[in-house]
């Protein structure tokens, strides 16, 4: 999900919480952020580069929750947003953020893999924390998530809905479920393979529809694609589409069917229609990464994995309007424990 001087960035880089634009070296902090220079009491300066926009209610917002926790702990933090899809801007921005002002530069997603690989090599003394993608460099600590495991549970839940019409009054029982993704890629395929395995484990006869929005920030298209699935008989659509997924949840409410959210807890976005949310606890993993880096235990040059076993992913029913019966929740919990212990092996596309 982002030219060459700071002046060129003024039209595209936004300090979080500020309606006006600013360059990464702006000295005055915006609301919800802090100046990059460390104060005497600061634990250190951290910058989060967001190759997209906050407000997606999912991926980037969850990462930002971790930055805000670090700020509350006494770190000096800054979050910078960039124009989605502008690869030239991504690179120049990361280079500007790598000039030694920050203790750690945090960024994420597959869109930055090649760019960070180049930038990290150019700035060997800068430490980077990369989430949801890996970069093989001695100054980059990569964080990955076993979204296949959480998606397995989402698949089981979807299958139990479409095969238990008596427990889910808005289900048609046609044995059709769907998944709407943002853009294709290895991580998204990991979601898909886990979801399909979960569905299949309940009933191999259930049809799984999959579509790609082609963007992370197009909720209207997300709505349209989900509605096509619902109109074709899908009882549940699992959204793994970032900001585009908000449209999926809206389509669930409009058609009076069910949806499953992702990354953050989206159960209340369309309350009564969102069964659960598959959490990728990105914010928490970033907080732990910074703590471990400060303690000298974070392994730069290596990958740290988060899955069901260490609560890096999970399915939450919290605040969903009590639309999932207790016995179904108990079944999901039981299967989650078996995945965490290794008794159940969920296939993966990324290792």
VENBEL-V397835 format. One line per field, one symbol per residue. phi: phi as a letter, one per 30 degrees, with the letter a starting at -180 (. if undefined). burial: + if it has 16 or more other C-alpha atoms within 10 Angstrom, else -. A space follows every 50 residues. Layout:
phi->???
burial->???
This chain:
phi->...bcddddddbcbdeicdccadecedcddeibbddddddcddkcbbccc dlbdjdibeddddddddddddddjddbbbbcbdeicdddedddddddccj dcdbccaajddcedddedddddbdddcbccciacbdadcbccbbbcdddd deddddeeddddcbedcbdcdcidhbbbbccdbdleddddeddddddddd dcaddddccbbbdjacbbdddedddddeddddjddbbccbbhdddedddd ddddchbcbbdbicdcdcdbdjbcdabddcddedddddddeddddicddd ibcccbbddchdblccceicihcceedddddddddddddddjdcccdbcb j
burial->++---+--+--+++++----++++----++--++++++----++++++++ ++++-++++++++++++++++---++++++++++-++-++++++++++-- +++++++++++++-++--++-----+++++++++++++++++++++++++ +++++++++++++-+--+-++++-+++++++++---++++++++++++++ -++--++++++++-+++++++++++++-++--++++++++++++++++++ +++--++++++++++++++++++++++++++++++++-++--+----+++ -+++-++++--++++++-++--++-------++-++--++-----+++-- -
